[in-house]
Amino acid sequence: RRLLRRGEQSLENGKLSDAKKALMEAAAMKPKAHKPRVLLGYLELNRGNLGQALKAFRAANRLKPRDRQTLLGLGSVYAKQGKKADARKIYERYQSYFKGASDQRTIENRLEKLGK
């Protein structure tokens, strides 16, 4: 828990190397915890390391398939990789899980950007 908190704080302060180290340790100590993997996914996504981001988000998704942040991250990675069909599938899954959520318009916009 302490490592996760340290990782989150380091992320917030822009200390990405420190954040990655703490989050990797947190993930190793708690193999069934999805949160460190989600945060690692966003860290890598922001760094432009799409392969590493995808790996982290997939691991988080296996642990908690209906997590909002994980699904949004997965969709973002697929979209940035040009894998429009995969991104669309993730965003549509998000819509089906979270009907009526306040961010539905955001998801609709992402789907529109992907095209058909």
N, C-alpha and C positions, 0 to 999 in steps of 0.2 A: 504493500500500500504506500509506503514511504517512497519507494523507488518510482512508483507511478506518479505520485505528487511532484517529485523532483523533476521527472521527465516533462510533466505538464508545465511546470513553472519555467523550466529551461526553454521550452518551446515558446511560451508567451514572451520571454525575454530575448528571443532570437538566438539563443545559444544552442544551435542545432546539433553540434557534435556532442555536447553534454546531454542534450535531450535524447539523442539516439542511444547513447551508452546506457542511460538510466532505463529507457523503455525496453531495450534489448534484455537488460538484466531482469526487469519486471516480467517480461514475457517468459524468460527462462525459468524464473522462480514459480510462476503460476501458468503452467501450460494450458490450462482451460479458461484463462481470462482473455476475453476478446478486446478489452479496452486498450491495452498497450499496443496491440497489433493495429487497431484502428488509427491510433495516434502515429504509429510508425508509418502507416500508409499515407497519411496526410503530410508527414514530414518529407517522405520521399517524393510524393506528388509535387510538393512545393519546390523541391530541389530539381525537379525534372527527371528524376530516376523512375521512369514509368514501370519498368520491369520489377524493381524492388517494391514500388507502391502496390502493384498488382498482387505480388506475392503476399504482402502483409494484409491487404484487404481480403484476399481469398481465404487466408488463414482465419481472419476474424469472422468471415461469413460462414465458415464451417462450424465455428463455435457458437455463433448467434445469427442464424440466417435472416431474422426479421429486424435487424438493427438498422435504424435510419441512416446513421452516419456511415456505416459500412456500405450500404447500398448506394448512397450518394457518391461515396469515394470510388466504388467500383465503376459506376456509370461514368464518372469523370475520367477515369483512367482509360476506359474503353473508347470514349469519345476522342480523347487526345491521341490515342493510338490509331484513330481512323477506323476502329471496329464498330461501325455504326449499328449493325444488327445486334451485337452484344450489348452495346450501351442502351439501345432501345428496349431490349428484353429486361435489363435491370431496372430501367426507369418505369416500365410498365408493371413490373413486379412490385416496385415501390408503391405505385398508385393503387394496386390491388390490396396491398397490406394496409395502407394508411388512407383509406377513403375519407374524404372530408377534412383532411389535415390542412392546416393553414398554409402550407407551402405547395399546395397542388398546382398553383399557377406557375411556380418556379419549375416544377417538373414538366408541365405542359410546354413551357418555353424551351426547355432543354430538348424535349422531343421534337418540337418544331424546328429547332436548329439542325437536328440530325437529318431532317427530310424524310422521305419515304424509303 
